[in-house]
């Protein structure tokens, strides 16, 4: 009888790169999406979603996203040294997806899919007007890794809809972010669970905490 926890092994050395990419995309989930706006040296604005995205550093504040392959986003960032990251809200689901279409160079994704852009505060690249969060960045550095390039952006300003800020910080329930899963799958916020970290002093003073977690 097969164990319910029997494992299937995916070895990158034994698999086609595209097949292994699909496996990684299906297990590193959910992934936040950087809706990156950039401007070319000629002034053309590009808007594209990147799902390899996270915080890289707190002090100084740096976010990072990965360009898989050589795309307009990467060319523009390297040319002008600026970009914005707009949060991808549930209300713009179809538009977010459509900006990932491989439009020809020079075509405005925002115009094609009906996304309204507006000027940012600190950088010369616009942000998505209907997105509740915009992160304005200047280029910190890039790192080439095989077929991809990781872009690190120094955060110059974060602007958030006033209606989404409660208690001095943005509330995820108001932001309603989209996230990527595997294949063509996406997800919305779902259940929000809250739990505090346990200081070691508390852990040491109350042995029942560990006992409950270990089921002993």
N, C-alpha and C positions, 0 to 999 in steps of 0.2 A: 504494500500500500504506500502510495506517495505521500511524503510529509507535506502538510499544508504550508510549511515554510521552506520547501525545496526551492533552490535558486536557479535562475537562468543566467548564464555568464555572457557578457558582451565585451569582447576583447578588441580594443581599437587597433591593435596590431594585425588582427585577423579579419577586419571588416573594412568595407568600402567607407571612405570618409563621410559621404552623405548619409549612409545608413547609421553610422555611429553618431553623427550630429543629431539625427532624429531621436536617438536613444537619450542623449544628454538633455535635449530639449524637453523630453518627457519626464525626466527625474529631477531636474533642477527647477522646481516649481513651488509656488507660483512666482513669476518674475515680474517686477514692476517695469513699466515702459517709459523710456525717455522719449518724449515727442520733441525731437530736436529741430530747431529752426536755425538755419545758417544763411549767410549772405556771401555770394561769390565776389571775387575781386572786381567783377564788372557790375555788381549790384543786384544780381539775380537771387531771389530768396528761394531756399529749399526747405521743405518740411517733411520729415520722415520719422517713423517709429523705430526705436531700437530697444529690444527686450533684454539685452545683456547690459544691465544698468544697476548701479548701487552707489552708496556713499563710500568714498575712498579714504577720507581723513576728516577729522573734526577741527583740528587746529594746526594749520589753517584749514578752513572749510573747503573741501574738494569733493566733487562728484565725478563718477567715471561711467563711460559707456563704451561699448565695443562696436567698431565697424567691421563686420564680416565681409572681407573683400574690400576693394577700392571703390568707394561710392562718392557721390557729390557732397554728402555731408562731410566726409573726411577732407576732401579737396578744399572745401570752403573754409573749414576750421583752420586748416594749415595756412590758407591764404590770408585770412583776416584776423585770426586769433580771438574770435568771439562766437558765442552761440547762446541760445536760450533753451531751457528744458521746460516744457509745459506738461503738467500732469494730465493723464488721459482719463477724462471723466466718462462714466457710464453713459451719459446722455449723448456723447459723440462717438459711440461705438463704431458705427459704420464708416464715419469719416476717418477715424484713426486707422482702421483697416485699409481704407482706400488710399491713404497717403503712402502706403507701402507698395503701391503699384509701380512697376518699372517704367514710369513715364520717360520720354526722351529728354536728354539734357536740354536745359533751358525752359522746360515747361514748368509752370508753377503748380505744384501739388495742391496748395491751399486754394487757389482759384478753381482748379478742376473739380475739387470735391466740395466746395462751398464752405471752407473754413475761413472765418474772419480773423485777420491779424491786426495787431495794434502795436504802436511803438513801445519798446521797453524803456525802463528808467535810466539804466547805467550803460547799456551797450547799444551798439548800432544795429542790432538784429531784432526783429519784431517777436512778439509772443502771441500765443493763441488767445484771442479776446475772451472766448467762452470757457477757457480753462480756469479752474479756481486757484491754481498755483502756477507761478512762473519762477524759475531759477535762472538768474542771469549770470553768465560765466565768461571769464576770459581764459584763454588756453594756458594751462600750466605746463603740460608736457604730453608726449605720446610715447607709447611703447609698442613696437612691432612684435607680434607673436605669430609666427607661421603665416597663415593666410589672412590674419586679422590684425587690427590695430586698436589698442586701448587708448582712449582719449580721456585725459584728466583735465577737468575744468575748475579753476579757482572761482568759488562762489562770491560774487560781488553783491548780490541782493536777492532775497526771496520775497515775493509779493503774493499775498493770499487774499481772496475775497473776504471782506469783513464779516460776512454772514457765516463763514466757515471757521471763524476763530472764537474759541470759548476758553475761559480760564487762562488766557495768555498763550495758547498754542492752537494750531490748526487741529480740528477734530476729524478723524478719518470718516466718521459717519456722515459728515457734511461734504466731504471731498468725493466720495463714491468712486474710487479709482478702479480702473480695469487692470487686469494682469494677464500675462500669457501663460499658457500651459503647453502641452505637446501638440504636434500636428497643427491643425487649424482651430484648436481649442483655446478658449479664453475663459476667464472667470471674473465675477464681480465680488464685492466685499464679503457677502455672506455673514456668518456669525462672528461677532467681535468678543473675544474672551480676554479677561484681564486677570493677571496674577502678579504678585510682588516677588522679587528675588528674596532669597533667605540668607541673611548675613550669617557667617560662620559662627559668630558668638551665639546667636539664637539657636542654631543647629546643635552646637555643643551643649547648651544649657537644657535643651529639650530633646532627649533621645527618642521620644515618640515620633518626631518628625521623620527621621530616617527609617524607623520601624514601619511606619505606615507606607512609605514609598517602596520599601523592599517587600512589603506584604508579609512581614514577620510578626 
